[in-house]
Amino acid sequence: MLHPSLAPSQSPIHGTGLFAREPIEAGEVVWRGPHQGLMSLAQLMANMDDDGLHSQVDIDLFCPCSPLEWCMNHSCAPNTVMSDRALWSTRPIVTGEEICYDYGVTEVSLLWWFECDCGAEHCRRIVSNQDFLLPLLRRTSTSYASELALKASSGEKLRYRIRRWQRMMRLSLREK
């Protein structure tokens, strides 16, 4: 479910983004994932052929997204944070501002990386699913580090890495 004041438009970051048509206060929910259709990572990997769009909402939990919801771009200086399976505004968002979140602290289970050109003053240039482990990022991004990233980098980090490695091994064995 998207905040009612969001609308798609051409993004200076990448392709189509979601923009505020009116001001959004700090602490408002800008997106909340559904409670139905949730999948574990194993279920998501088993259903990769379904062309569905999904967003990670917990260490081993993904929810379906509409094509419009999928338009939220990454920024190294985001204005939202993932918490309780929702994206919350971290500060007031002005009319016309693009809604962004930091993929590197929310999408942590699948292996990925990309070259970033978000335009933020402290753009990391390379963003990956491992960014939540960067000490500098963890020190400077505590105001927007997601519960998911904090969970993955806490005492659960080793178990998380072991589970991810085991999943990768199972997937690579299935391919052979």
N, C-alpha and C positions, 0 to 999 in steps of 0.2 A: 504494500500500500504506500503510495507516494503522497507527500504533502500536497494539498490541493493547489498551492500557489506555484508549483513547479511546472515548467513547460520546456519541451525540447527546442534547441536552436543550434546553429552552427557554432562550434567551439574553437577558440584559438589554440586549445591544447591538442585536441584530436577529434576529428569527425563531428558527430553530434553529441552535445552535452545537455545537461539539465540545468535550467536557470530559474532564479526566483523572479516571479512576476510581481511580487510585493515583498516588503520586508519580512524576515523571519527572525524571531527573537532567539537569543542564546538559550540552549536547553530544550528546544522543540524537536520532536521527532520529524525527520524529513523523509525517512523510509522505514517501514517495518516489514520484515519478512513474514510470509504466511506460516501458520502453524500446521498446515496440511502439506503433504508431499515432501516432507523432509527426508533426506537420504544421508546415509553414512558415506564415507569416502569409497568404501568397497562397492556399495550400490551405485554410486555415481560412475565409477570406473567401469562397472559391468554394463551400464546403460549409456555409454558414450555415443552410441549410434543414434540416440533419440533426438538429436539436434536441439535439445532443451538448453536453456540458459539457467545457470545456477550461481548462487553467491554463497561463500563460506560464512557461516554464522557461529561456528564453534569449532573446536579442534577436529572433530570427526563428524561434522554436521553441515549439510548444504541445503539450501532452500531454492525452489524454482523462482525465476524472475521473468517478468514480461520484457519484451524487446525495449520498451520505454525505460523500465527500471535499469536495464543493462547499459544505458547511455551515461551513467555517472562515471566521469573520468577520474584518473589519479592526479593527485598533486602532492609534491613534497612539502607543501604548506597547506594542508587540508582545512576545510571549515566544518567538517563533521568527524565523528568518531563512532565506531561500532561498540555498542554495549547492549546487553540483554536482547540480542537478535534484532537490533534496530540501529539506524544511523541517526545520531543526535547532532544538532548544530552546537559547535563549541564556542561560538561567539555570534553577535548579531550579523545577519547576512542581509546585504542591501539589495534593493530591486535591481535586476539585471546581472547579479553576480552568479557565477557558475558554482554549482554544488559539486564538491570534490571530496574524496577520501583517500587515504594513503594505502594503496594496495599492499605495500610491504609490511604493514602491521595488521592486515586483516585477512589476506588470502595466503595462508601460510602452509597448507598441507600439500598442494600440488606443486611440482617442480616447474618453475618458470622464471623468466627474466625479460626485461626489455630496456631499450634505450629511452630515457625520459627526456622530454623537452617541455616540461610543464610551465616553465617561465618563472618558477619561484626563485627568490633570491638565493636560497641555499639548496638548489636542485641537486640531487644526488647523481644525476646523469645516467646511472645504471640502477634499476630497481628490480628486486627479486623477492622470492618467497622467504629468503633468509634475512632480510633487512632488519627484522625485529630483534635479531641477535647482535646487531652492531652496537657496541658500547656507546659510541657518540650519539647515535640516534636514540637509544634508550634514555640517555641523560637529557637530551634536548627535546624529546617528544613526549614527555610524560603527561602533558596536558591532553594529548590525543592518542596515546598508545591504547590500543583496544584491549578489552578484557582478554580476548583471544590471544593477542601477542604476549600479554603479561603472563597468561597461563602457560603458553608454550615456552616462555623463557624462564619460568620459575622451576620449582622442583620437578615439574612434569616434563621438562625439556628432554631428559635422557629417555624416558619412556616414549615420548612423542617421536624422537629420532629413531628409536628401535622399531616402533610400530611402522613408521614410514618406510624404513629400510626393508622390513619384512614384506610390506605391501608391494614395494617395487620388485623385490625378488620373486614374489608369487606372480606378479604380472609378467615379468620377463620370462619366467618358466612357462607360463601359459602360451606365450608367443612362439616358443620353440616347438 
